[in-house]
Amino acid sequence: MLRGLLTTCGFIFTFFALSLFPKPTPQAAELFQVIVVQPGESLWDIANHYLKDPTRWNEILRHNALETSDPSVALPGMSLKVPVVLIKEKLRAAELIYLANEVLYRRKDSPEWKTAALKMSLYQEDGLRTTMEAWARVRYPAGEILNLHPNSVAVLIPPRQKAELELLRGEIRTQRARVLTAAAYITPRRKNTDYSAKIKEDLTTLVQVYSGLAAVEAQGAVVEVPAGYGSEVPFDRAPSKPLPLPPDAQMAGGSGPLKGGSRTQINFKDGVIFIEGASELKSGASLQESTLKERVISEKPKSKALLIGSPIQGYRIQLAADHGFNQILMDRFYSVLDQVDLAHEKLVEGVYWVRVALVDLLGLNGRFSDPVKYAVRATPPELIVLRPIPGEKVYSDTLEVEGNAALNSSLEINGKEVTLDQRGYFKTEVRLKPGYNPISFLAKNPKGLETKMTRGVEYALEREGKKASFEPEQDPFEKFFSSIGGGFGLTLLVAGLVIVGLVLMILG
């Protein structure tokens, strides 16, 4: 019995001791790149071209089911999975992980731009281009993310350059990636660096750092730009010293601007974005006590303009389908004079997010405001009938019908389609029958939502004892002739007048 007790205790203590050993840490998922075998290529050819160490061709065998292990035998047309860590850096493929609207790509040594596809591979010296309102996001094998803004052109992994991307036009935002422009070379100094680079029309590069630290190099000079600052690099000149970015913007989603705080207040009400009232804009030592001043224009008390010397020229608005702004649908700049109505964007029903950043005279952006939710509800198309008015009474068998309908809607009146002009105005004639006439209106938008309306019109044949207005009113002589018997009375009258005339002639 004692022996059994000791055995049981031994098992318990052994199990407890083993449980103290640390559990093995799961290995990170291995990244692969797909390589398409060209006709006549062998495994040895693939290894020599793609691998940093061609002698590790057997690693390809380990991840792919091949008919033969002989590396000198030509392979059939197929795709091979190759670990990214084995591939030469210059041949590693980036992946297009997001696109919106029209995004184009161009292969190395090809003049033709083609439509890009989601999850496609992009290689060294491939070009990527976004059109107006288009966005693209690229992920490199090492994990760097590049966001290409609208109306931009870039070359991936430019040759003989220590950069992940060369920006030729437009704007890009990235974390950890190195970017080359015509005027500057930007290198992130910290792992948490988040910055953007923008090329102006005169080839000046604007660098804006939102977190971490970035080094901006040009003409042999290097300037380190910390978070909350930017640098301007004119073409063929050294970078400027770090410039403070414009102040943070704050949007009020209620009926009025938020009170207090050091941020600039921007109203957001019923889908309309605007600046109301003067606010102090403090953005650091070089722009101390800079103020957005109000000037009345054409006696409009709510119109505002920047006086000369004010650092803020406008604001930048972004609208996205998600809170994290990974799916940006709109990115535009507006003057401080502008009021922006999102209702004009023709958004489909759903929930969107809006944020705003201030832009100074150099074109540097401040931090974006916290996102504000904007819900678009499905509503029937607008329909306004100007004529007929309710209960209208007419004395003609035709009636001119007019009014306005939503521009994106179709319109039917009494079942017949009516054309809208460029303002949504319509005007047409409707035939009437004697008595009560119901006139039906049907406006329908592309979503299938309808607005119906009916107006009743009375067509009267008599107006206070007279015939309907569409018949010409009788001449006074005709009325007289009618009153004395129509055609027979006229004959008697003419005969009497002739007799009177003959009598007068005889007497004369």
C-alpha positions in Angstrom: 0.0 0.0 0.0 2.8 2.4 0.9 4.5 1.5 -2.3 1.5 2.4 -4.3 1.2 5.8 -2.5 4.8 6.6 -3.3 4.3 5.7 -6.9 1.3 8.0 -7.2 3.1 10.9 -5.5 6.0 10.4 -7.9 3.7 10.8 -10.9 2.2 13.9 -9.4 5.5 15.6 -8.7 6.9 14.6 -12.2 3.8 16.1 -13.9 4.1 19.3 -11.9 7.8 19.6 -12.7 7.3 19.2 -16.4 4.5 21.7 -16.4 7.0 24.4 -15.2 8.9 24.2 -18.5 8.0 27.1 -20.9 5.8 26.1 -23.8 7.5 26.4 -27.2 6.6 29.7 -28.9 4.8 29.1 -32.2 6.8 30.1 -35.2 5.6 33.1 -37.3 3.9 32.0 -40.5 6.4 31.7 -43.3 5.9 34.1 -46.2 5.9 32.8 -49.8 6.2 34.3 -53.2 4.7 32.6 -56.2 7.1 32.3 -59.2 5.7 31.3 -62.6 8.0 28.8 -64.5 8.8 29.9 -68.0 9.1 27.3 -70.9 12.3 25.4 -70.7 13.3 26.5 -67.2 14.6 24.0 -64.7 14.7 24.1 -60.9 18.4 25.0 -61.2 17.5 27.9 -63.5 14.9 29.2 -61.0 17.4 28.9 -58.1 20.2 30.7 -60.0 17.9 33.6 -61.0 15.8 34.1 -57.9 17.7 32.7 -54.8 20.3 34.6 -52.9 22.0 31.2 -52.4 21.3 29.0 -55.4 22.6 25.9 -53.6 19.4 26.0 -51.5 17.3 24.8 -54.5 16.2 21.9 -52.4 14.2 24.3 -50.2 11.9 24.8 -53.2 11.5 21.0 -53.5 10.4 20.9 -49.8 7.4 23.3 -50.5 6.3 22.0 -53.9 5.3 18.6 -55.2 7.4 18.1 -58.3 7.6 15.1 -60.6 11.3 14.9 -60.3 14.0 16.0 -57.8 16.6 16.4 -60.6 17.3 20.2 -60.7 18.5 20.0 -64.3 15.2 18.7 -65.8 13.0 21.2 -67.5 9.8 21.8 -65.5 6.3 22.0 -67.0 4.5 25.3 -67.0 3.6 25.7 -63.4 3.7 28.0 -60.3 6.2 27.5 -57.5 5.9 28.6 -53.9 9.3 30.0 -52.7 10.0 31.3 -49.2 10.5 35.1 -49.5 13.6 35.0 -47.2 15.4 33.0 -49.8 14.7 35.4 -52.7 17.0 38.2 -53.7 15.7 41.5 -52.4 15.4 43.1 -55.8 13.3 40.3 -57.0 10.9 40.1 -54.1 7.3 41.0 -55.1 5.1 43.5 -53.4 1.4 42.9 -53.3 -1.5 45.3 -54.1 -3.7 44.8 -51.1 -6.2 47.6 -51.7 -7.5 49.7 -54.5 -10.4 52.1 -55.1 -11.6 53.4 -58.4 -9.2 53.4 -61.4 -5.7 52.2 -60.5 -3.2 51.4 -63.3 0.1 49.5 -63.4 2.9 49.3 -65.9 5.5 46.5 -66.1 9.2 47.3 -66.4 10.2 48.2 -70.0 6.6 48.4 -71.1 5.0 51.7 -72.2 1.5 50.4 -71.7 -0.6 51.2 -68.6 -3.1 48.4 -67.7 -5.9 48.2 -65.2 -4.6 46.9 -61.9 -6.2 44.0 -60.0 -6.5 43.3 -56.3 -3.8 41.1 -54.8 -1.6 41.3 -57.9 2.2 41.1 -57.6 4.3 44.1 -58.4 8.0 43.8 -59.1 11.1 45.9 -59.2 10.7 49.0 -61.5 7.0 48.4 -62.0 5.0 51.6 -62.2 1.8 52.3 -60.3 -0.6 55.1 -61.0 -3.8 56.4 -59.4 -6.3 58.5 -61.3 -8.6 61.2 -59.8 -10.5 59.8 -56.7 -8.4 56.6 -56.8 -6.4 55.0 -54.0 -3.9 52.1 -53.9 -2.2 50.3 -51.0 0.9 48.2 -51.5 2.5 45.8 -49.0 6.2 44.8 -49.3 7.6 41.4 -48.3 9.1 42.9 -45.2 5.8 44.3 -44.1 6.2 48.0 -45.2 2.8 49.6 -46.2 2.6 52.3 -48.8 -0.6 54.3 -49.5 -0.7 56.0 -52.9 -3.0 59.0 -52.9 -5.2 60.1 -55.8 -3.6 61.4 -59.0 -0.1 60.0 -58.2 2.6 58.1 -60.1 5.3 55.9 -58.5 7.9 53.4 -59.4 8.4 50.4 -57.0 11.9 49.5 -55.9 13.8 51.8 -58.2 17.1 50.4 -59.5 20.4 51.3 -57.8 18.5 53.1 -55.1 18.1 52.2 -51.4 14.4 53.0 -51.5 11.2 51.0 -51.6 9.5 53.5 -53.9 10.2 56.5 -56.1 7.4 59.0 -56.1 7.2 60.8 -59.5 3.9 62.7 -58.9 1.3 63.2 -56.2 1.4 62.0 -52.6 2.2 58.9 -50.6 1.9 58.0 -46.9 3.9 55.2 -45.4 5.3 53.6 -42.3 8.9 52.4 -42.2 9.5 52.6 -46.0 12.1 54.7 -47.7 10.9 57.1 -50.4 12.8 58.9 -53.2 11.5 62.0 -55.0 13.1 64.3 -57.5 14.1 66.6 -54.7 14.6 64.5 -51.6 15.4 61.1 -50.0 13.3 60.2 -46.9 14.3 57.5 -44.4 12.4 56.6 -41.3 14.6 56.6 -38.2 12.3 54.7 -35.8 10.0 51.7 -36.1 6.9 53.8 -35.3 7.6 56.4 -37.9 4.5 57.4 -39.9 5.0 60.1 -42.5 3.8 61.4 -45.9 5.6 62.9 -48.9 4.0 65.1 -51.5 5.3 66.6 -54.7 4.1 70.1 -55.7 3.8 71.3 -59.3 7.3 73.0 -59.1 8.8 69.6 -57.9 9.1 70.8 -54.4 8.8 67.9 -51.9 6.8 68.4 -48.7 7.5 65.9 -45.9 5.1 65.6 -43.0 5.9 63.4 -40.0 3.0 62.3 -37.8 4.8 59.9 -35.4 8.4 58.8 -34.9 11.3 60.5 -36.7 12.3 60.8 -40.3 15.5 61.9 -42.0 15.2 64.1 -45.0 18.2 64.3 -47.3 18.9 66.6 -50.2 22.0 68.3 -51.8 24.3 66.7 -49.2 22.3 68.0 -46.2 20.3 65.9 -43.8 17.5 67.2 -41.6 15.8 65.1 -39.0 12.1 65.8 -38.7 10.3 64.8 -35.5 6.6 64.0 -35.1 4.3 67.1 -35.5 6.7 68.8 -37.9 7.4 68.9 -41.6 10.1 70.0 -44.1 10.0 71.7 -47.4 12.6 70.6 -50.0 12.6 72.8 -53.1 14.1 71.2 -56.2 17.9 71.3 -56.3 18.1 72.8 -52.8 18.7 71.6 -49.2 15.8 70.7 -46.9 14.3 73.4 -44.7 14.6 73.2 -40.9 11.6 71.4 -39.3 8.5 73.5 -39.6 5.6 72.9 -37.2 2.5 71.4 -38.9 -0.8 73.4 -38.8 -2.8 72.9 -35.6 -5.1 70.0 -35.1 -8.7 70.4 -36.4 -11.7 69.4 -34.4 -15.1 68.8 -35.9 -18.4 69.4 -34.1 -21.0 66.9 -35.0 -23.9 68.7 -33.2 -25.7 71.9 -33.8 -22.8 74.2 -33.1 -19.0 74.3 -32.7 -17.4 72.7 -29.7 -16.2 75.1 -27.0 -12.7 75.4 -25.5 -9.5 73.6 -26.3 -6.6 74.6 -28.6 -8.0 73.1 -31.7 -9.7 74.9 -34.6 -13.4 74.3 -34.5 -15.1 73.2 -37.8 -18.8 72.7 -37.9 -20.4 69.5 -39.3 -24.1 69.6 -39.5 -26.5 67.7 -41.7 -23.7 66.7 -44.0 -22.4 70.3 -44.4 -18.8 71.2 -43.3 -17.8 74.8 -42.7 -15.8 77.1 -40.5 -17.9 79.5 -38.4 -16.4 82.3 -36.3 -12.8 83.3 -35.8 -10.4 81.0 -34.0 -6.8 81.4 -33.0 -4.5 79.0 -34.8 -1.3 78.4 -32.8 1.2 76.1 -34.5 4.5 76.6 -32.7 7.2 79.2 -32.2 7.6 80.1 -35.9 3.9 80.8 -36.2 3.1 82.3 -32.8 -0.3 83.8 -32.2 -1.2 83.4 -35.9 -4.9 84.1 -36.2 -7.6 83.2 -38.7 -9.2 86.6 -39.1 -12.7 87.3 -40.4 -13.4 89.8 -43.2 -16.9 90.7 -44.4 -17.2 90.2 -48.1 -20.2 91.8 -50.0 -21.9 92.3 -46.7 -22.2 88.6 -46.1 -21.5 88.2 -42.4 -20.7 84.5 -42.6 -18.1 84.8 -45.4 -14.5 84.5 -44.4 -11.2 85.1 -46.0 -7.6 84.9 -44.9 -5.7 88.1 -44.6 -2.2 88.3 -45.9 0.2 86.7 -43.5 -2.2 84.1 -42.1 -0.7 80.6 -42.2 -3.9 78.7 -43.0 -5.3 78.6 -46.5 -7.9 75.9 -46.3 -8.8 72.4 -45.1 -8.6 68.9 -46.4 -11.6 66.6 -46.1 -11.5 62.8 -46.3 -14.5 60.5 -46.4 -14.2 56.8 -45.8 -16.3 53.7 -45.6 -14.6 52.6 -42.4 -13.6 54.2 -39.1 -9.9 53.4 -39.7 -9.9 55.2 -43.1 -8.6 52.1 -44.9 -11.2 52.6 -47.6 -11.0 56.3 -48.5 -13.7 57.4 -50.9 -13.0 61.1 -51.1 -9.9 63.3 -50.4 -10.1 66.9 -51.4 -8.8 70.4 -50.5 -11.2 73.3 -50.0 -10.7 77.0 -49.2 -11.8 78.4 -45.9 -14.4 80.2 -47.8 -16.0 77.0 -49.0 -19.0 75.2 -47.5 -18.9 71.5 -48.4 -22.2 69.7 -48.7 -21.7 65.9 -48.8 -25.2 65.5 -50.2 -23.8 66.4 -53.6 -21.5 63.4 -53.5 -24.4 61.0 -54.5 -23.4 58.5 -51.8 -25.4 55.2 -51.5 -27.2 54.4 -48.4 -25.0 53.5 -45.5 -22.7 54.8 -42.7 -19.5 56.8 -43.6 -16.8 58.6 -41.6 -15.5 62.1 -42.2 -12.4 63.8 -40.9 -10.7 67.2 -41.6 -7.2 68.6 -41.5 -6.0 72.2 -41.8 -3.6 73.2 -44.6 -1.2 76.0 -44.4 0.2 78.3 -47.1 3.1 75.9 -47.8 0.6 73.0 -48.3 1.5 71.2 -45.1 -1.4 69.4 -43.4 -2.1 69.3 -39.7 -3.4 66.2 -38.0 -6.8 65.0 -39.0 -9.6 65.5 -36.6 -11.2 62.5 -34.9 -13.6 60.8 -37.3 -17.2 61.8 -37.2 -20.0 59.4 -38.3 -22.1 60.4 -41.3 -25.2 58.3 -42.1 -26.9 58.4 -45.5 -30.4 57.2 -45.4 -32.4 56.1 -48.4 -35.1 58.7 -49.1 -37.6 58.8 -52.0 -36.8 61.3 -54.8 -38.0 64.9 -54.4 -41.1 65.8 -56.4 -42.6 69.3 -56.6 -45.7 70.0 -58.7 -46.1 73.7 -59.5 -49.2 73.2 -61.7 -51.9 72.1 -61.5 -52.6 73.5 -58.0 -54.8 71.4 -55.8 -58.5 71.7 -56.9 -57.8 73.7 -60.0 -60.7 74.4 -62.4 -60.0 75.1 -66.1 -62.1 75.8 -69.2 -59.8 74.3 -71.9 -59.3 70.7 -72.9 -55.5 71.0 -72.6 -53.4 71.9 -69.5 -49.8 72.7 -69.1 -48.3 70.7 -66.2 -44.9 71.8 -64.7 -42.7 71.2 -61.7 -39.4 69.8 -60.4 -38.1 66.4 -59.7 -34.8 64.9 -58.4 -32.1 65.0 -61.1 -31.3 61.3 -60.8 -34.9 60.2 -61.0 -37.2 59.2 -63.8 -40.7 60.8 -64.1 -44.0 59.6 -65.4 -47.2 61.7 -65.7 -50.4 59.7 -66.3 -48.2 56.7 -67.2 -46.2 58.5 -69.9 -42.4 59.3 -69.4 -41.5 63.0 -69.2 -38.0 64.4 -69.7 -36.3 66.5 -67.1 -33.9 69.3 -68.0 -30.5 69.7 -66.4 -32.1 71.4 -63.4 -34.7 68.8 -62.9 -37.5 71.0 -64.3 -40.3 69.5 -66.3 -43.2 71.0 -68.4 -45.7 69.1 -70.6 -49.3 69.3 -71.9 -52.0 66.9 -70.7 -55.4 66.4 -72.5 -58.5 66.7 -70.4 -62.0 65.3 -70.6 -65.1 67.2 -69.4 -65.5 66.9 -65.7 -63.0 65.7 -63.1 -59.5 64.6 -64.3 -57.0 62.9 -61.9 -53.4 63.6 -63.0 -50.9 61.1 -61.5 -47.2 61.8 -61.0 -44.5 59.1 -60.3 -40.9 59.9 -59.7 -38.5 56.9 -59.2 -34.7 57.0 -58.4 -32.1 54.4 -59.3 -32.5 52.6 -56.0 -36.2 51.9 -56.8 -37.6 54.3 -54.3 -40.7 56.2 -55.5 -42.6 59.4 -54.8 -46.2 59.4 -56.0 -48.6 62.3 -56.2 -52.1 62.9 -57.7 -53.6 66.3 -58.5 -57.3 66.6 -59.5 -58.4 69.1 -62.2 -62.0 70.0 -63.2 -62.6 70.7 -66.8 -65.8 72.8 -67.1 -67.5 73.3 -70.5 -69.4 76.4 -69.4 -68.2 79.5 -67.5 -71.1 81.4 -65.9 -73.6 80.5 -68.7 -71.1 80.9 -71.5 -69.6 78.2 -73.7 -66.2 76.8 -73.0 -63.3 79.2 -73.5 -61.9 77.1 -76.3 -64.8 78.2 -78.6 -64.5 81.8 -80.0 -67.0 84.2 -78.5 -69.8 85.2 -81.0 -69.8 88.5 -82.8 -72.6 90.9 -81.7 -74.2 90.8 -85.1 -74.2 87.0 -85.0 -75.9 87.1 -81.6 -78.6 89.5 -83.0 -79.2 87.2 -86.0 -79.4 84.2 -83.7 -81.9 86.0 -81.5 -84.2 86.6 -84.4 -84.4 83.1 -85.8 -81.1 82.2 -87.2 -80.9 81.9 -91.1 -84.6 82.5 -91.7 -84.6 85.8 -89.7 -81.5 86.9 -91.7 -83.4 86.4 -95.0 -86.4 88.5 -93.8 -84.1 91.3 -92.6 -82.2 91.5 -95.9 -85.4 91.5 -97.9 -86.8 94.3 -95.7 -83.7 96.4 -96.2 -83.8 96.0 -100.0 -87.5 97.1 -100.1 -86.7 100.2 -97.9 -83.8 101.1 -100.3 -86.0 100.8 -103.4 -88.7 103.0 -101.8 -86.1 105.7 -101.0 -84.8 105.6 -104.5 -88.4 106.1 -106.0 -89.2 109.0 -103.7 -85.8 110.6 -104.5 
